Amino acid sequence: MKKSVICLLIALLAFGTSLSQIHSAHAAENEFVFTVSGNGATVTGYSGTDVNVVIPATLGGEAVTSLGRSAFDTYVTGKSKLTGVAIPNTVNQIQTYAFRYNSLTSIDLPDSLLTIGSSAFENNPLTNVVFPDSVTSIGNYSFYMNSLTSIKLSENLKTINGGAFDTNHITKLVIPAGVTKVDSSSFYNNSLTSVTVLGAATSFGTGVFAGNPGNLKLFGISNSPAATYAANNGHTFVDGTTLFQAVATAKAYLNNHFPGTGIGQLPANAYSDLTAAYDAAMAYIDGIGNATVASDLAAAAIPVTAAISVFEGQIIRAGNPAALGTALTEAVQALTGHSVGTNAGQASEGARSALQTAIDAARQIFNQAANYRQDELDVAVAQLNAAMDTFTAAIIPAGDPTALGNALANAQQAMAAYPEGANVGQTSSETRIALQTAINAALQILQNAGQYSQSQLDAAVSSLSSAIQAFNAAVIGPGNPMALGATITVAQQAMADHPQGSGVGQTSAGDRVTLRTAIDTAQPIWDNAGDYTQSQLDAAVSSLSSAIQAFNAAVIGPGNPMALGATITVAQQAMADHPQGSGVGQTSAGDRVTLRTAIDTAQLIRDNAGDYTQSQLDAAISALNAAITAFQQAIVPAGDSSMLNTRLTNAGMALTAHPEGSGVGQASASDRSALQAAINAAQAIADDALNQTQAQLDDAVADLEAATATFEAVIIQAGDATDLEHLLVDATQTLAGHPEGLGVGQASAGDRGALQAAISAAQAIADDALNQTQAQLDDAVADLEAATATFEAVIIQAGDATDLEHLLVDATQTLAGHPEGLGVGQASASDR
């Protein structure tokens, strides 16, 4: 009875919330800040003053698909807290902090929603959330510090991230089978006494259910991560393998087999029976509580397991399409092997069209074989085989291949007479491949002559004869050596013009040996030119030309001193920019002497650059660059003020967040002045950071951190409203459990009004708990406890039925002792 009344109250509260949402303000488009991309519009802020807001389905002509980071966040913003919001069924993403620190008591999530970001609904008074089956991920701390007592998770949910439901009042939980990971602290500090895990592979982070009652039970599949988690964390594990696997099987069957008379279908009553059994099992699972034991789960599995067995037996099965597949393969091969035409092995358009029609009809049945019975498939095989017989009888016969055989013999003789090679009387690989390809084509036709008409065989003879003629014309002859002789002369002149040495215009011994070797290689080819083809002579010319080009490129020339001069200028500028001293941007006397010495050495080489090769000039540049780098590294640097700037920002935020006063979250004028003075001193140093050393900046950071810590320690704190909130729940249940009336368990309107007034007064204080001291909250607890005790004392109690029960026994015995009749000790029917 008590549970029913609570459910009724929850339903009434939900109805009231729905009414408030129906009357939410339709804010103007210009009150929303948004961006538009290829994926739709994203709401990034709200400038309106309405606290019950309807978010439009479109903004800027685009569908609203995302509620952006901190879009409606009121944390340290000064914005009014929303009490109601309607989200359109176009939104698929609610990003981080979207509704943080508001006053939402209920929320209807749209069926389009896919993901909920970190801390999206952190610190709201939500009491119940139903997640649509579209949601796949719930972010870190997304519902942290709400007032949730129950939630229903999405059937398609994959991940519950860390701290998602931390610090709520959830009493029992069902985790769907599709959830793969429940991250650390997801349900920390709740009121859970039962958790049902339907999946066999759902993994758990650390401390997922820490801070919940010690009698918490985990219901799951044996040998699953849930069982391991329960054992490792001291929770009682209850094996529900049979039931949980049965509902998974039933769900899969219902999603894949529907009522009907086709293959894979089954009678509607069988489908309805399994649906009812599945729904009953899921309803049972939703009701699993701390008192449930393994035998209860096993008993609940029996009806759905029996329904699955009946369901399986009612599924209509398909025939075996193997014979039809074989017939289709043979028919397609026949159609492919006999193209349309009037030649041998071909068939008329009409014959092919008739077979193609039969193939198409059979293929359509084969592709949907799962929808056909065996007798239907057998008829399709017979029809296709009959079409095949008709087509085979219409194929045109072949011609006489004798001439083609003779032409093949001639081609093979030519291949043997002129082997592959690059010499005179030989042929190239490409030429031989071309003739061999023609031979192979003709041989294939000859070997399958029965499939060719006489005109096709004659065409093959003509094609092969042409290939033989082209082959004979490509036999290689001797080349012209004149270009090679001229190139040898040029190489010898280069050797004479550039003798061995390391000076400008000279070459190394190795370069001269390389060119001499190339000349010596080319000379025998020139001397025996009659034995070489044109391509071989051309290759010799190319090789020797490359050697000449490499030799000329190796002739030594003077280097270019421009880069060295530019580097000297850079070094001199560095000396000018960083004078001697110990301040920021200055250098020591020793570092300056070192760079000056490097500049003088480089200047001497620059002044005599005509005497230096490029490699020597490059070495001088490298040495001077190294000296410049060492000099620059020795420049005294300014300190890094980023940490000080961060601490200044944090201190400023602390000062802003805690104004002067004696209320919760406030601080005294003297404490605020002390922190302001520390901020001013640190800001002066930060403004002059380019002239401050790292040690000076570090001291300023330490001073400001100490001042900030001192300030934070004196901020006035709010009291803990937990006891008052619990007592409010108990008092509300007591009032609901004893309605107005004169019967047993009822109370008068006056007594109920007195308790309701006390509840309302306590609720007002609880709603403003962040602004109440501990003493004020304790007084509210005492007042509500007294009002509850007074109410319980006036509840109408039941009377004592003992005398009536005894008299009923006596009357019943008297009636039994005197049956109907006319004899002694009997009585008439009317008297009885």
C-alpha angles and dihedrals in degrees: 000000000000091000091051092052091050091051089050091052091049090050091050091049091050090049090051091050090050090053090052090052092049088058094045116134117261096226118213117256091245090062090067124076109212146158128216127217138157088282095056135261124331119203107222101170147359124221099179126109100222113111094199103061135184110203108215120240091230134035125181089002092299130106113259103242103160139038102211134224112299090351093150098012113141098184107132089338100105091228121142113263116247116239096185138016135179114208116202121239090247097072115104100168135045107190133211117305091358095145101010118153099010133129100247112151095180138012133195107210114207122245088239094064117118108166138021116204131224116294089355093149099017115155102011127131094242112154103182135019129186111195115211115236090250092073114102103168136033113196133228113293090349092150098023115153099009128131097247115160096170139014135182113210127216118266088225096048113133107174136029104191127214119298092359094147099017115155105014135119102250110154103188136011141196115202111201120236094247094064108110100181136025105190129217119297091000092145100021117154101012133126097253118155096162133033121182116201110192097182127083094210104042107131126204135215124215123297094002092154100023116138094034127117115295093238093064113146126204116210113198152119118303118257090015127130087258090060090048092048092051092050093047095047102043097253123140110250119210117197112232097160097129095049097041095047090046093055090047090052092046092050091051092049093049091050094050106035122052135183114279146089098266130100112292091019131104142192116299093238092058090050091048092048093054091044090054092046091048093048091048091049092049090047088052091049091051088055097050109128142172091280094057116107134195094262089057090055093047091051091049090053094058099077095046092045090052091048090051091053092051091044092053092051092053097054112114111234128217127235127252110268096190095108091048090050091052092048090049091051091051093046093049090048090051092049091046093047095051113049125190115280146082097270131102113290092018132107138209122270090247094053092047092045091052091051092044090053090051090047092050091050091048093044091052089055092044093050089053096036090132086070097052133080121229095258091053091051091049091054090051090052092051093049093049092048090052090052089050092054091051092049094048091054090055098056114119117240127243136256136234113289098192096108091048090054091053092049090051090054090053092049093050090049090054091050090053095046095053111040125195116279147103097254133094112290092023133101134225124256090247092053092049091046090052092053092040089052089052090047091049092049092049092044091052089052091047092049089050096035091136088071096054133078122227093259091053091050090049090050089052090052091051093048093049092048090054090051090051090051092050090048093053091049091054097058106128123250131192119285136228113263099194096102092051092053091051092049091051089054091051091050093051091050090052090053089053095046096051113044124191117284146094098258130100110291093020132104137215124260090246093055090049092050090051093053092043089053090051091050092048090050093050096045098068089049089053091046091053099033093142089071095056133079123229092257091052091049090047090050090052090050091049093048094049091044090054090050091051091049092050091047093051091047089054094057106118118246134178117274128245111251096192095099091049091052091050091050091051088053091051091051093049091049090051089054090051095045095051112044124189115284145089099260129103109293094017132111138211124261091247094054091050092050090051094052092043090054090051091049092051092050092050093045091056090054091046091052090055098036093138089070095054133080122226092258090055091049090048090052090052090050091050093050093049092046089053089052091049091050092050090048093050092048089055094056111117106250131213118245125260110258097184093102091049091049090050091051090048090053092049092048092049091050091049091051092048094046093053112048125189115284146085098263130103111295092016132112138205123268092246093051091049091047091052092053092044090053090051090049091050092050092048092046091055090055092044091051089055094041095128088065097042127093122228092254091055091049091047091052090051090051092051093049093050093045090053092049091048092049091049090051094048090051092061098048111122111248131215122240127252111262096186096107091047092049092050091047090050090055091049094047092048090050090048091052092047092047093057111048125190114283148086097265130102111291092018132111139204123269090245093053091046091047091052093052092044090053090051091049092050092050092049092045091054090055092045091050088054094042094127088064097043128092122228091254092054091049091048091052090052090051091051093048093049093046090053092048091049092049091049091051094048090052093060098047110123111251129213120259128239113267096184097111092046092050091052092049091050090055091051093048092048091051091049092052091048092048095055112049125191114282148086099266132100110292093017131110138208121265092246092052090049 
